[in-house]
Amino acid sequence: MVTAGARPTGVMPGGGYTAVIEVAREPDGTFHWTNLNIAAAGDEGRGILRPAPFPALTSGLVADGWGQDDRSVYYADADGAIIELRTDGTSWAFKNLTSRVGVPVAAWNSPFALAGTRSRTMMLYYVEEDGQLVVMKARGTWSFMVKRRIPKVPAKSALAALQNGRGRFLYFLDKRDHVIEVEGFGQPATRITDLTAYARLPAASPLSGLTAVGWGYDHRRIYYTNTDDNLIEMLGFGGEGENGWQWQNLGWKGVGQLKDGSPLSAAPTAGPVEGVALWGRESAPLWAKSGSGWNTQEIHTTREGARPVVAAHSSVACAAGTDHRPWVSYLGEDGHLALWRGPESDWLWWDLTADLKLPAAAQVAPQGPLALIHTERGPRLYYLTDEPEF
């Protein structure tokens, strides 16, 4: 484990607090893990360190990576304050963005969404206590806005976000389970579209996951589950002032039915979507691969074909490497953190909890948060624990 050199204020051996854990794979193939709340501790003098605020176990969790190994992680602490952990690849530091910038506190179970960085601008989204969407924008400094005319985000809805050459987009399911698109923040004026009505989409499952990717000038792909537990792909396109949409039921294209309430995660890339990670009907993790057509690849743990089962409280995280290979992470039914690299026959799989003796992942309902990014140095995986080791 990598950690700071002095014991932080109020932290005793053996835990008693919550923490964000990073698991990193280096270019030589080795792994190591870091307790980020300890690693980002601020020095108060005389060898006293104050750890980064501890995460709420019901908080969302998102991460971003760029360059050789710059990373940032965002979550809400026990008071709902928005916390940023950031590193340039050498050392970690934290900021309480609620106290520094004045952003509203997050709802107790707010999801988070991150649109990535484009034109040196990053967008972070979450839900405040009354259900209103909060939009945070970072371009050198942070600013934020709360758009009251955007419909409130129900507590059960996920958030998904993307950026492309046209602009910035956010997606969620409203109280009727309609897919809502919010385009643009600031100038030009925000445009809100009920895509279920506008594009005549199949009805979404009340338990549907949601994920989105964008690239080029105006390529948008959004994925959700319909009431028959089939994966729906929405294809957005257009130009300034245009909003064209098509959709297809991927259950008719080779992707089998999903487990009811399956989380979804698509890997953002600079080009077309590589695929979507999801749960099959029998709680098996699957990789739905795009390309000349759609097909589903089973995730195995051995070359003999052993198939894992995901934990009931597991979410899924996905990233694409610099070689465009997918990386997928989830919690197995034994509570162990797993990492898979595909695709096709050239795959690898790790039981990270057993291999690295990781602190146990927090068991929070319905789906404990995971985040996965890929920098030039390799994949970096993030999860929450309530059993940290100093």
N, C-alpha and C positions, 0 to 999 in steps of 0.2 A: 504494500500500500504506500502511496505517496501522500504525505501530509505535512502540516507545518511542524516547526521544531519545538514549540512550547505549548503547554496546555491552555486552551481557551478558557475564559472566565465562565464559571458555572458548569463546565463539562467535566463529568467524572468518568473514569474508566468503565466500560461495559454498557454505555448508552445512556438512556434516560432522555433522549431527544430524537428529533427526526432530522434527516439529512438527504441531500442530493448526492448520488454516487455517479461518478463517471468511470466507464470502462473503455480503455483505449487500446487499439491494436496498432503497433508500430510497423514501419516498413520492413523490419527484419522478421515479422511474424509473431513477435512476443506481445503479450497482453500485460497491462497493469491497471490498477484501479485507484481512484482518489476520492476521498470524502471532501466534496467541494465546500461545504460549510466550514470545515476546518482549514482547508487550503486557502480560502479567501478571507480568513480572519484578519481583522485590522489590528495593528500594533498600537496599544495604549501606553507603551512605555514600561520599563522595569520588568520586561519579559512577560507582560500580561497581554493576551490576545483576546479580542472579542470576535466570536464567530459570526459568519453571515447569518441573517435571520433564518430561523428554522422553517421549513416548508409545512404548510397545512397538508395533511394527507389526502384531503379531498380536492386539492388544487390541481389545475391543469399544469402541464409541463411542456415547454417547447425549447428548441435549441436551433442555433444557426452557426454555420461554419464557412469560412472563406479564406482565400490565400493559402499559405503553407500550413498554418495550424491555428489561425485566429478563431476563437469560439466565443459564443455567448449563450447563456441559459436564462430562462425567465419562468417565474412561478409566483404564487401568492403565499405570504407567511400566515401565521395563525390569526393575525389581526386583519387579514385581507390586503395588506400592503403589497405592491408589486415590486419584486426583487429582481435585480439583474446581477448575474455572475459573469465575469468577462476575463478573458486571458488573451495575451498576444503570443501564446505558445511557451512562455517562460514562467509567469506567475499569475495567480488568480487574485481578483479584487471584486468587491460587491458594491452596489448602490441600492439604496431604498428609494425607488422612483416616486413613491407616494409622498414621502417627506421632502424629497429634493425638487420634484416637478409639480407636485400637487395633484397627481392623477387620482381619481376616485378609487376607493377600496373595491376589491373584487367580491362578487357573490361567493358564498361559502363553497360552492361546487362549480365555479366558473370554468368553462373550457378556455383554452388559449389557442390562438392561431397566429402563425408567423408567415408572412408572404415572401420572406427572403429579401435579398438586397439587389436592387437594380438602380443604376444611375446614382450610386452612393446613397440611396434612400432605403430604409428598412421600415416595414409596417408591422405593428404588433396589435392584436385585437383580443379583447376579453369582455366579460359581461359584469356590470356593476350590480349592486345589491337590489335595485328595483327592476332589473332585467334589461336595462338600456345597454346598447353596444358602446364600448369605449374604443376609440381609434387612437393609437399612439404612433407618432412618426419620428424617426431618428435620421437626421442628416447633419451630423456634427453635434447638434444639441437635440434634446427631446421636446416635442410639443404634443398636445393631445386635443381631442374634441369629443363631445358627446352629442350625437345627432338624435334629437328627440323625435324627429319625424320618421326615423327608421323604426319598423315594428319591433316590439320587445322580443327578446330571444328567450324561448321557454327553457326551463331548467334541464329538460331532457335532451335538448338539441346539442349536437356537435357544432363546431365552427370549422370552416375550411377557407383558405385564402390563397391567392396567387397574384403575381405581377407578370405582365408582358409588355411589349412595346406600346400597346394602346393605353395601359393604365393599371389600376389596382382594383381587385375584385374580392369580395367576401361573400360567403354562402352560409346559410343556416336553414333549419326547418322551423316554420312558424307554428302557432298553436293549432293550425289545421293540418299540419304535416306537409305544407306546401314548401317547395324549394324556393328560397328568396335569394336574389342576387342584388348586391349593393356595389355599384360601380362608381369610382372616383371619389376623392375626398378633398375638399377645398375647392379649387377651380379646375375644370368646370364644375357646375353644381352636381351634387350627388344624384345618381339615377337609381331608383329602386324598381326591380322587376319581379313579379310573381311568375317564376318560370314554369311552375306547374300549370298555371292557366295560360300563359303566353305561348308555350311550346307544346301544350296538351300532353304533359308528361303522365306516365303511369303513377298511381298513388304511391306515396312513400310509406314504408312500414313505420309505425310509431317508434320502433326501436332501431331505426336505420342509422348506420354509421354514415360518414360523409368525408370525402377527400377530393382535392382539386389540384391540378397542375396547369401551368401555362408556359408558353414559349413563343418565340418569334414576335411578329407584330401583334397578332390577335388570335393565337391558338389557345383555346380553353377546353379542358376536359374535366368534367365533374362526375363523380360516381356516388351512387346511393343504392339502397336496397328497396325493392317494391314490396307490396303486401304478399306476394307469392315467394318472397325470399330469393328473387333473382337479382343479379347485378345489372343496374341500368347505367349506361354511359351516355352522357350529354356532351355534344360537340358544339361549342360556341365559336362563332367566327363573325367577321364584319370589318367595318372601318369606322371612322369618326361618325357618330350619329347613327350607326347601324347596329343591329343586334340580331344576327341570324342564329338559329338553333336547329339542330337535328338531334335525334336520340335513337339508341338501339338497345334492345334487351339482349344482354350478353348470355343469358340463359339459352337463347336460340343460336348462339355462336360458338358453343363449346365450353362455357363456364357453368358448372353445376350449381344446384341450389346451395345457398349459404345457410349457416346456422342462424337461427332467429336472434337478432341483436348483434350480429357479427360486426366488430370494428373493421374499418377499412383504412388502408394507407397506400398511397401511390408515391413513387419516388420522383421528385422534381429533377429535371435535367435541362440542358440547354436545347434539347431537341424533343422529338415525339416521346410520349409516355412509354416507359419500358414495361409497365405492368402494375398490378394491384395485389397487395397482400391481404388475405382474408381468412375466415374460418369456414370450413366445410360443414356439412350437415352433422357429421359425427365429431365435431369439435377438433378436427384436424387442421393444422395450419396449411394453407395452400398459397401458391403463387400463380395468379392468373396473368398469363404472358400475352402481351400484344406483339404485333409484327405483321406478317402477311395475313394472319388471322388470329383469332383468340383460341387459347387452349389453357388447360390448368395443369400445373406441375405439383405433384405431392412433395412435401418436405419430409425427408427421411433423416433418421439419426444414425443409421448404419448402412453399409453397402449391401447388407442382406435384406434391406427394405423395411426395417422397423419404423413404424410411424408414430410420432408423438401425439399426445392429446394436450390441448391448451387448458390452463386453469380457468375456472369460471370467471374470475375477476381480472383476467389478463386483457390488456389492450395489445395493439400491434404497432410496430414502428418499422419504417422502410427507408432506405436511402440507395442511391446509385453511386457506384465508384467512378473514378476517373476513366475506367475502362468500360463503363456503362453496365457492369455486372450488378445485379441487385443484392442488397444485404437486408435481411429480415430478422427482427428480434421479437420475442414473446416470452411469456412465462408458461412453463409446462405444468401439468397437473400436480407435480411434486413441488411446485413453487420455485423451481430452479429457472434462472435466466438463461435463455438459449439464443444463439446467434447462428444464422444460416447464410451462406453465400452461394448463389446460383450463377447461371442457370443450367438447365439440361443435365448432362452426365458429369460435368466438371464442377461438382458442388462440394462444399465443406460445411461441417456443422460442429458447434462447440457447446458443451454444457459449462457455461461460464461460472456458475455458482460453485460447482464441484471443482473445476480446474483452478479457480482463483481463490476459493474459500471466501466468496463474497458475503457481505451482510445480506440478510434475508430481505427480499422485496416486500414492501408493505402490502397487506391484503386489504384493500379498500374496494368497496362496491361503487358502481358496477364494474368498472374497468380501471385498474391502477395505471397511472400514466407512464408512458415510455417515450423517449425521444431518441432519434438516431440521425446522425449527420455523417458526411464523409468529406474530410479535407484532403489536401495533397499528401498528407502523411498516413491517412487511413481512416477507418471508421471509428466514431466516438459515440458511445451509447450512454444514456442517462436514465436513471430510475430513482424512485423514492424508497427510503427505508425507515422503519421505526425501531430497528435493532442495529444501530451503527456500532462499530468498534473504534475506539479512539486510536 
